[in-house]
Amino acid sequence: MTDQDIVNLIRENKYSPAMKSLYAYLPVVKKFVMQNNGTRQEAEDIFQEGLVIFCNKLNKPGFVLSCSINTYLYSVCKLLWLDELKKSNKKIKNDTIPLTEDAVTNSIHEDVNYDKPAKQAQ
């Protein structure tokens, strides 16, 4: 399934087939989180938060995905995890794919900050 197919499915509220394809990106996020002081569960939670942000952005009028879904999701999840590390005063150990300061990254960073789902009280 192409990125455009996934985008179209999400915009048509056909989440189930889209999620099957999107979950193919989980292992990369899981590897990053687990290499940087995270657990498997934290990685899965971060990935799900990233999916929520991604789906919310796709459904906003005028939003144009200017990179691959893989790049967007990885960047969102990485920023979410870096925020978690900051909150817990932990350091990143292995930054295998650095975020650059370009227009795409800046846009994604804004997306994460404005569209982060509210944490529920536990």
C-alpha positions in Angstrom: 0.0 0.0 0.0 1.4 3.4 -0.9 1.6 6.4 1.4 -1.2 8.1 -0.6 -3.4 5.0 -0.2 -2.9 5.2 3.5 -3.7 8.9 3.6 -6.8 8.4 1.6 -8.1 5.6 3.9 -7.5 7.7 7.0 -9.3 10.7 5.4 -12.2 8.4 4.6 -12.3 7.2 8.2 -11.3 3.6 7.1 -8.8 3.2 9.9 -8.5 -0.5 10.1 -6.8 -1.2 6.8 -4.7 1.9 7.2 -3.5 0.8 10.7 -2.4 -2.6 9.3 0.1 -0.8 7.1 1.1 1.9 9.6 2.0 -0.7 12.2 4.8 -1.8 9.9 6.6 1.3 11.1 6.5 0.3 14.8 9.8 -1.7 14.9 11.9 1.3 14.0 10.3 3.4 16.7 10.5 0.5 19.2 14.2 0.1 18.5 14.9 3.8 19.0 12.9 4.0 22.2 14.4 0.9 23.7 18.0 2.0 22.8 17.3 5.2 24.6 16.2 4.2 28.1 12.7 3.0 27.2 10.8 -0.2 27.5 8.8 -2.1 24.9 5.6 -0.8 26.5 6.8 2.8 26.4 7.7 2.4 22.8 4.3 1.1 21.9 2.6 3.9 23.8 4.8 6.5 22.1 4.0 4.9 18.7 0.2 5.0 19.4 0.5 8.7 20.5 2.3 9.3 17.2 -0.4 7.6 15.3 -3.1 9.8 16.9 -1.2 13.0 16.1 -0.7 11.7 12.5 -4.3 10.9 12.0 -5.5 14.2 13.5 -3.2 16.1 11.2 -4.4 14.3 8.1 -7.9 15.2 8.9 -7.2 18.9 9.3 -8.2 21.0 6.2 -5.2 22.1 4.2 -2.7 19.7 5.8 -0.3 18.4 3.2 2.1 15.6 4.0 5.4 16.9 2.7 7.5 13.8 3.5 7.0 10.0 3.7 4.7 8.6 6.3 7.7 6.7 7.7 9.7 9.9 8.1 6.7 11.8 9.6 5.8 9.1 12.1 9.4 8.4 13.1 10.0 12.1 13.7 6.8 12.6 15.7 7.6 9.5 17.9 11.2 10.6 18.3 10.1 14.1 19.5 7.5 12.6 21.8 10.2 10.3 23.3 12.7 13.1 23.7 10.0 15.1 25.6 9.5 12.1 27.9 13.3 11.8 28.5 13.5 15.5 29.3 10.7 15.2 31.8 12.4 12.3 33.5 15.9 13.9 33.3 17.3 11.0 31.2 19.6 11.4 28.3 19.4 10.0 24.8 21.9 7.2 24.3 21.7 6.4 20.6 20.6 8.9 18.1 20.9 6.9 14.9 18.7 9.1 12.8 19.3 12.7 13.8 16.6 15.3 13.3 17.8 18.1 11.2 16.6 21.7 11.5 14.7 21.9 8.2 11.2 23.0 7.3 9.8 19.4 7.6 11.3 18.9 11.0 10.1 22.3 12.3 6.6 21.6 11.0 6.6 18.2 12.7 7.8 19.7 15.9 4.9 22.1 15.8 2.5 19.3 15.1 3.7 17.4 18.2 3.5 20.4 20.5 0.0 21.4 19.4 -1.6 18.1 18.7 -0.2 16.0 21.6 -3.1 14.0 23.1 -3.9 14.8 26.7 -2.5 12.3 29.1 -5.2 10.6 31.1 -4.8 10.5 34.9 -3.7 7.1 36.0 
